[in-house]
Amino acid sequence: MKGLIIYKGKYGATRDYATLLSKELNLPAFTPTVIGGELMNADFVLIGSSVYVGKLQLQSWLIRNQEWLKTKKLFFFIVCGTPAGDKEKTDKIIADNIPPSLRNNSIFFLKGRMIRHTLSWTDRLLLKMGAWLTRDPEEKKRMQQDFDGVEVASLRPLLHALKLWDLEKRQALLHVNY
Ligand SMILES: Cc1cc2nc3c(=O)[nH]c(=O)nc-3n(C[C@H](O)[C@H](O)[C@H](O)COP(=O)(O)O)c2cc1C
């Protein structure tokens, strides 16, 4: 099965996960600006994006490319501050960003990284405003503290799902050829 990785982030967390996946799976990784005809030949695509103020960095790219993408098996990895277990918030991120035609795929939430002194002043301001406006005390705390959750172990569920899918595809092919 031929696959590739497409990712977009801002400060490196999504790129770091894309690099880890690229090494682990021996797949090429691209940003949307440099991707060419490779997408056409891929059987599966790993799509990574971080989240800023509820919006995926790849939101408009997904909308523009959904006709292509819906012919592929997709594995999304969404890199953000929201914990993977916070279903209400993760469901909202999916509903607000991933076109319905692409939602019937595997979607994983990965803890990202936020180091405030590396952010642009506009992003620091957005965070301050966000923390001021939010009522949820946990979320408020999260917005005011640095965190770095980027680690290879977080990729385990995604790698497992990919292996299972690959196995099922191979078995189906064996069946057809038998
Ligand atoms: C201004 C700003 C807004 C953010 N908004 C959200 C958000 O709405 N939801 C969320 O889960 N994480 C949010 N985050 C956290 C980022 O998604 C997280 O830091 C991510 O790891 C960034 O990855 P990147 O370096 O690849 O862009 C925000 C971070 C910043 C700086």
The ligand as a Gaussian input file, in Angstrom:
#p B3LYP/6-31G(d) Opt

LIG

0 1
 C       -3.046000      31.340000      19.944000
 C       -3.246000      29.879000      20.183000
 C       -4.519000      29.339000      20.061000
 C       -4.728000      27.976000      20.285000
 N       -6.006000      27.470000      20.170000
 C       -6.237000      26.176000      20.467000
 C       -7.557000      25.646000      20.406000
 O       -8.525000      26.335000      20.055000
 N       -7.734000      24.357000      20.729000
 C       -6.713000      23.552000      21.134000
 O       -6.940000      22.403000      21.458000
 N       -5.418000      24.012000      21.160000
 C       -5.177000      25.302000      20.834000
 N       -3.887000      25.789000      20.863000
 C       -2.769000      24.880000      21.156000
 C       -2.038000      24.441000      19.860000
 O       -2.907000      23.718000      19.025000
 C       -0.830000      23.570000      20.246000
 O        0.114000      24.411000      20.885000
 C       -0.194000      22.838000      19.083000
 O        0.736000      21.927000      19.585000
 C        0.519000      23.755000      18.097000
 O        1.129000      22.942000      17.128000
 P        2.083000      23.539000      15.992000
 O        3.337000      24.008000      16.672000
 O        2.351000      22.413000      15.059000
 O        1.323000      24.628000      15.323000
 C       -3.645000      27.125000      20.633000
 C       -2.353000      27.685000      20.746000
 C       -2.149000      29.041000      20.528000
 C       -0.784000      29.593000      20.647000

